[in-house]
Amino acid sequence: MSSAAAGAGLPANVVVFERGWLSSNNILFIGADETALVDTGYVTHAEQTLALVESALGTRPLDRVLNTHLHSDHCGGNAALQQRYPTLQTDIPPGEAALVERWDEQGLSFLATGQACPRFRFTGLLQPGTECVLGDAAWQIHGAPGHDPHSIILFDPASRTLISADALWENGFGIAFPELVGEPSFGEMAATLDRIETLAPLRVIPGHGRVFDEVDNALVTARRRLESLQRDPVKHARHAIKVLMKFKLLEVQFITRDDWAAWLQGTTYLGAIRSRFFANEELGQLTGDILAELVAAKAAEMDASGIRNT
């Protein structure tokens, strides 16, 4: 599922492909001399990502890819785009460059979260505090830790447009993943929200969801949610497990009970969260209770043959 958005105060040479929750949004820049795409979606949607880019560019090639951070739903289409466009330049945040270079899937979180991302190469780094030219305009690169310690956001001071990745959505933000494994990041998330407020964007292109311009309201919502999570980190941890489980169902659509059990056991992030926040519960019981919540919310169906996404 996707839709293309232009206008609504966006620079004329920017097209936003709003994707479903399995894939991040993609932002296409069509400049006079260079085309570029920010974030590439999940691997199972790579063919659709290619089709969207080719439909918008026509006979022009894609020259450059930039990843705001290296979660699988933001960089899973990199490999397919590199194969389609052999001279493609790929820029990533610097924090995980060494992991990408040696392709450490565990360090990159792909294996730990039970997700997939084909190997890709990178050619440049997105250094916070510098600028990059996208669609003939200079966009500022800002560090945005919290959801991911290495994430960046991009800001165009001329149009006051912000590409916020998962640091700010219209109704929240992405999970604070470092918190789940004992690396405090709620404070960093708060500082990132402060940084966004200081930039004073007129509109935001989020990592997920529609482009929005009620930025003050979004910041109020995000801060309230953050305060709630800080008061109850166990709630945050349980929500994270639910998100990872739902993501898997979105990916596979249907899975047998045996394959589901194998995925739960092989997804080490789930075990790490359980041991830190739910030490008195077995993983099977914990995830079974959360799956029952998904079924009750009609976000999944379960029968003797297996589990289905709904």
C-alpha positions in Angstrom: 0.0 0.0 0.0 1.4 3.4 -0.9 0.4 6.8 -2.2 2.4 9.7 -3.6 2.2 13.2 -2.2 3.5 16.4 -3.6 2.5 20.0 -2.9 1.0 20.8 0.5 3.8 23.3 1.0 6.5 20.8 0.0 9.3 22.0 -2.3 8.3 21.5 -5.9 10.9 18.9 -6.7 10.0 16.6 -3.7 7.7 13.6 -4.0 6.7 11.6 -0.9 5.7 8.0 -1.3 3.6 7.2 1.8 3.9 3.5 2.5 2.3 1.1 4.9 3.7 0.4 8.3 6.0 -2.5 7.1 7.9 0.0 5.0 9.0 3.5 5.9 7.9 6.4 3.7 10.3 7.2 0.8 11.1 10.8 -0.2 12.2 11.3 -3.8 14.1 14.4 -4.9 14.2 15.3 -8.5 16.9 17.9 -9.0 18.3 19.5 -12.1 21.5 17.5 -11.9 20.8 14.7 -9.4 18.0 12.5 -8.2 17.9 11.1 -4.7 15.8 8.9 -2.5 15.6 9.1 1.3 14.9 5.7 2.9 13.9 2.6 0.8 11.4 0.6 2.7 11.4 -3.1 3.7 12.9 -5.9 1.5 9.5 -7.6 0.8 8.3 -4.3 -0.7 11.5 -3.7 -2.8 9.8 -4.3 -6.1 7.1 -1.8 -5.3 9.8 0.7 -4.2 11.5 0.2 -7.6 8.2 0.7 -9.4 7.4 3.9 -7.6 10.8 5.4 -8.3 10.8 4.4 -11.9 7.3 5.7 -12.5 8.3 9.1 -11.0 11.7 9.4 -12.8 10.8 8.0 -16.2 14.0 7.5 -18.1 16.2 9.3 -15.6 18.3 7.1 -13.3 18.3 7.3 -9.5 21.6 8.8 -8.5 21.7 8.6 -4.8 20.1 6.9 -1.7 20.2 8.3 1.8 19.2 6.3 4.9 18.1 8.2 8.0 19.0 5.1 10.0 19.6 1.5 9.4 16.5 -0.3 10.7 15.2 -2.8 8.2 12.1 -0.9 7.2 14.2 2.1 6.2 17.1 0.4 4.3 15.6 -2.9 3.1 15.3 -1.7 -0.5 18.9 -0.5 -0.7 20.2 -3.7 -2.4 17.5 -3.8 -5.0 18.0 -0.2 -5.9 21.8 -0.7 -6.1 21.3 -3.7 -8.4 18.9 -1.7 -10.6 21.2 1.4 -10.7 24.8 0.2 -10.7 26.3 3.7 -10.2 24.0 4.5 -7.3 25.7 6.4 -4.4 24.5 5.4 -1.0 24.9 7.6 2.1 24.3 6.3 5.7 24.8 7.8 9.2 28.4 7.2 10.4 27.7 5.3 13.6 27.2 1.9 12.0 29.4 2.2 8.9 31.9 -0.4 10.2 29.0 -2.8 10.8 27.8 -2.3 7.2 31.3 -2.7 5.8 31.7 -6.1 7.4 28.0 -6.8 7.3 27.4 -7.7 10.9 23.7 -8.5 10.8 23.5 -9.0 14.6 25.2 -5.7 15.3 22.9 -4.1 12.8 19.8 -5.4 14.6 18.4 -7.4 11.7 18.9 -10.8 13.2 18.1 -9.6 16.7 14.7 -8.3 15.7 13.9 -11.3 13.5 13.8 -9.2 10.4 15.6 -9.3 7.0 17.8 -6.9 5.0 19.9 -7.9 2.0 23.5 -6.8 2.1 24.2 -3.4 0.5 27.2 -1.2 0.2 27.7 2.5 1.2 29.7 5.2 -0.5 29.3 8.2 1.8 28.4 9.3 5.4 25.8 11.7 6.6 27.7 13.6 9.2 25.5 15.6 11.7 26.4 19.3 11.6 26.9 19.3 7.8 24.7 19.8 4.8 23.8 17.8 1.8 22.3 19.0 -1.5 18.9 17.4 -2.3 16.7 18.6 -5.1 19.0 21.6 -5.7 18.6 22.8 -2.1 20.9 22.5 0.9 19.5 20.3 3.6 20.9 20.3 7.1 21.9 17.0 8.7 21.1 16.8 12.4 21.7 13.9 14.8 18.5 12.5 16.3 19.2 9.8 18.8 16.5 8.2 20.9 14.7 5.7 18.7 18.0 4.7 17.3 21.3 6.1 18.6 22.7 6.8 15.1 19.6 8.2 13.4 19.7 11.6 11.6 17.0 14.0 10.5 17.1 16.4 7.5 15.9 20.0 7.5 15.5 22.5 4.7 15.7 26.0 6.2 14.4 27.6 3.0 11.0 25.8 3.0 11.3 24.8 6.7 10.5 21.2 5.8 11.7 18.5 8.2 12.3 14.8 7.3 11.9 13.4 10.8 12.3 9.7 10.2 11.1 8.0 13.4 12.0 10.8 15.8 8.6 12.5 15.4 5.3 11.2 13.9 2.0 13.0 13.8 0.9 10.9 16.8 4.1 9.8 18.5 7.5 8.4 17.6 9.3 5.1 17.2 10.2 2.8 20.0 13.2 3.8 22.1 15.1 0.6 21.2 18.2 1.3 23.3 16.1 1.6 26.4 15.0 -2.0 26.0 18.5 -3.4 26.4 19.6 -1.2 29.2 21.0 1.8 27.3 19.2 4.9 28.5 17.7 6.9 25.6 14.5 8.5 26.8 16.6 11.6 27.6 18.1 11.6 24.1 14.6 11.3 22.7 13.5 14.3 24.7 16.6 16.3 23.5 15.7 15.3 19.9 12.2 16.7 20.3 13.7 19.9 21.7 16.0 20.1 18.7 13.0 19.7 16.3 11.2 22.5 18.2 14.2 24.8 17.8 14.3 24.1 14.1 10.6 25.3 14.0 9.6 23.3 10.9 6.4 24.3 9.1 5.8 20.8 7.9 7.1 17.3 8.7 7.6 14.3 6.4 7.6 11.5 9.0 9.1 8.0 8.6 5.5 6.6 8.8 2.2 8.3 8.2 1.1 11.3 6.3 2.9 14.6 5.8 1.6 17.0 8.5 1.9 20.7 9.3 0.5 20.8 12.9 4.0 20.4 14.3 3.3 22.0 17.7 0.5 19.6 18.3 2.7 16.7 17.3 5.4 17.8 19.7 2.9 18.1 22.6 1.6 14.6 21.8 5.1 13.2 21.6 6.2 14.7 24.9 3.1 13.4 26.7 3.8 10.0 25.3 7.4 10.1 26.3 6.5 11.2 29.9 4.1 8.3 30.1 6.8 5.8 28.9 9.4 7.2 31.4 6.9 6.7 34.2 6.2 3.1 33.1 9.1 1.6 31.1 7.5 -1.9 31.4 4.6 -0.6 29.3 7.1 0.5 26.7 8.8 -2.9 26.8 5.5 -4.7 26.3 4.5 -2.4 23.5 7.9 -3.1 21.8 7.3 -6.8 21.8 3.9 -6.3 20.4 5.3 -4.1 17.6 7.9 -6.7 16.7 5.3 -9.4 16.6 2.9 -7.4 14.5 5.8 -6.5 12.1 6.5 -10.1 11.5 2.8 -10.8 10.8 2.8 -7.9 8.4 5.8 -9.4 6.6 4.6 -13.0 6.3 0.8 -12.5 6.4 0.5 -16.2 7.5 2.8 -18.4 9.6 2.4 -21.9 11.0 2.5 -22.3 14.8 5.8 -24.2 14.6 7.4 -21.5 12.5 6.0 -18.9 14.8 7.5 -20.6 17.8 10.8 -20.9 16.0 10.8 -17.2 15.1 10.0 -16.2 18.7 12.9 -18.3 20.0 15.3 -17.1 17.4 14.6 -13.4 17.8 17.1 -12.6 20.5 15.7 -9.1 21.1 12.5 -10.7 22.5 14.5 -12.7 24.9 16.6 -9.7 26.0 13.4 -7.7 26.7 11.8 -10.5 28.6 14.9 -11.1 30.8 15.2 -7.4 31.6 11.5 -6.5 32.2 9.6 -9.7 32.6 12.0 -12.0 34.4 9.2 -14.0 36.2 7.4 -14.9 32.9 8.4 -17.5 30.3 8.8 -16.1 26.8 6.1 -18.4 25.5 3.6 -17.2 28.1 4.5 -13.6 27.6 4.3 -13.6 23.8 1.2 -15.8 24.0 -0.6 -13.2 26.1 0.5 -10.4 23.7 -0.7 -12.4 20.7 -4.1 -12.9 22.4 -4.2 -9.1 22.7 -3.6 -8.7 19.0 -6.3 -11.3 18.2 -8.7 -9.4 20.6 -7.9 -6.2 18.8 -8.6 -7.9 15.4 -5.0 -7.3 14.4 -4.4 -11.0 14.0 -6.3 -14.3 13.6 -5.3 -17.7 15.0 -6.6 -21.2 14.3 -5.2 -24.7 14.2 -3.3 -24.1 11.0 -1.4 -21.0 12.2 -1.5 -17.2 12.7 -2.7 -14.7 10.1 -2.3 -11.0 9.9 -5.5 -9.0 9.6 
